[in-house]
Amino acid sequence: GKVKIGIPPLIGVLFFPKIIKGFKQLYPDVNIKLIEHGGNKVKQEVEDGVLDLGVVIEPVDKEQFDIIPLLNEELMLFVHSAHPLVHKEIVEMQD
């Protein structure tokens, strides 16, 4: 069959070549179509049924979608010493 996957461009470049290669070795008869969009459009197209699945960075409404974590990466934020977030120990994505 065919699987349509929506991914933000940066995620696709960094993580998906290795994942796709492994998937194709296990399932050579499944065609994968990667569609690069921003995270909000990926979520909308999964909701609308345009995409079979989407890969985005959280936060995502866990009541609206079935979520399967792929990676758990620690990101570092660098800000100027005068930036309002400089005194926060932990910065959430929505911040």
Disulfide bonds with the S-S distance in Angstrom:
none
